[in-house]
Amino acid sequence: MWTDDPTYISKILPDGNGGLWIGTRNGLYHYTIATKTYKKYVHDEQDPASISDDRIFDVMLDGHYRLWVSTSRGGLNLYQPESDGFRSFSHNPNDPTSISSNFLRKLAETRDGRIWVESDEGVGTTFYFTLRRGSAS
């Protein structure tokens, strides 16, 4: 279910290091439990390394402990901890190798490392992709 309530939390995910990733309708938050502090990640038109959309639908850590974020209109994002930014994957109608939709929902990883992405019903399809070694950073 989706709502326009800006306080709506779509997902809470432990980061494995004493923190929580919290996806909301109003951005992505990282909360550090020990210090009771948080950082908010929102889209910034002037920053290509910012998250691609503030409407977070799902967050997932893959088998390599990489954080993936699906958004309701901005495609898929991969967190880059070394720069504290994001690499975005979006639909490009002129590029058949791009993801099939920017309206994304749930994320899952198969045992063989494929990331499955569910897109919005009626807008796209469920698809998967794999990154070549070294292309995730």
N, C-alpha and C positions, 0 to 999 in steps of 0.2 A: 504494500500500500504506500502511496505517496501523498504528501500533504504540502501545502504552501506555508505551514507554520514555521517561522524562522528558528524556533527552538527545537524543532523535530530532530531527533538523533536517529540516523539510519543504520549506524553500525558502531560498535565498540570492539576494538581488537587489542589485546595485550601485545606489546612490542617485543617481549622476551628480555627486556633490559630494565624492568621496573617502571615502565611507562605504558600509556594507553594511546592508541590512535582512535580518534572519535570523528566519525563522518556525520555531518549535519547538512541541513538545507541552506546553511549560511557559511560554509567553508569546512576545512579539515583542521582539526586540532590535535596537537600532541601534548599530552598531560604527563608530567613527571611526578609520580606519586610521592617520592621521598621529599622533594622540595615544595610540593603543592603549587607548582608553576605550570603554565601552559604557553604554547606558541600557536598562533593561528595562521593558517595558510589560505590565502584567497587569490583569486585571479587578478592580475594586474596587466592591463593592455600594454603597458610600456616594458614589461619584463617577460621575455620569451621563456624563462625558466620558472615562471610562476605556474601554479596549478591551472589547468585550462578552463575550469568552471567551478563556481562555488557550491553548486548543488551536487553533493556527494551521495552516491547511491550505495556503493560497497567499497570495502577495503580488504585486502588480503595480503598475507605474507606468503611468498612462494617457498619452495624447497631450498632456495639459496638465501632466504631471509630478505628478499627484496620486497618492498612495499608497492603494491599495485592499487590504483584508485580508479573506480569507474564513476563517471559523472552522468547527469541526466541530459546534458546538451554539449559537453565539451570533449567527448571521447574518453580515451584511456590515458592514465598518467602513471609513470614509474618514478618513484622517489629516488633522488640522487643524493645520498647522505654526505658525500664529500663536498658538495656545493650547497647543500641544504635547499635544493631546488628540484624541479621535475622535468622529465622528458615526456613530451606529449605525443600521443598517437591519435590522429584524427582521420576522418573520412575525407578523401579527395576523389570526386567523381572522375577526374582525369587520370587517376592512378589506380589500376586494377589490383595493385599489391597493398593498397591502404586498407584499414579496417572498414567494415561494411556499413557502419553507422556511428554517429556521434551520440546517439541516445542509448546509453548503456545501463544495464542493471547489474545482475549478479556475476561474480567471478569465481572460478574454480580452477584447480590445477590437477591434472591427471598424474598417475604414477610415473609416466615417462617425461614429465616436465612441460607438457603443453598447457597453455593458459586458455581456458574456455571462457568466453565472454557472451553473456546473454544480452541481446539488444532489445529495445523497447518493442513490445508486441505491435505488429502492424507497420513498423518503421523499418525494421531490418530483420536479421536472422541471428541465430546463435552461431558463433564462429570460433575458431581457435587459431592460435599462431604460436610460433616459437621464434625466439631471438637467436641469431647466430652467436657463437661465442665471441665475447668482446664487444658486442653491439649494444649491450644494456647500459653502458656508461656513457 
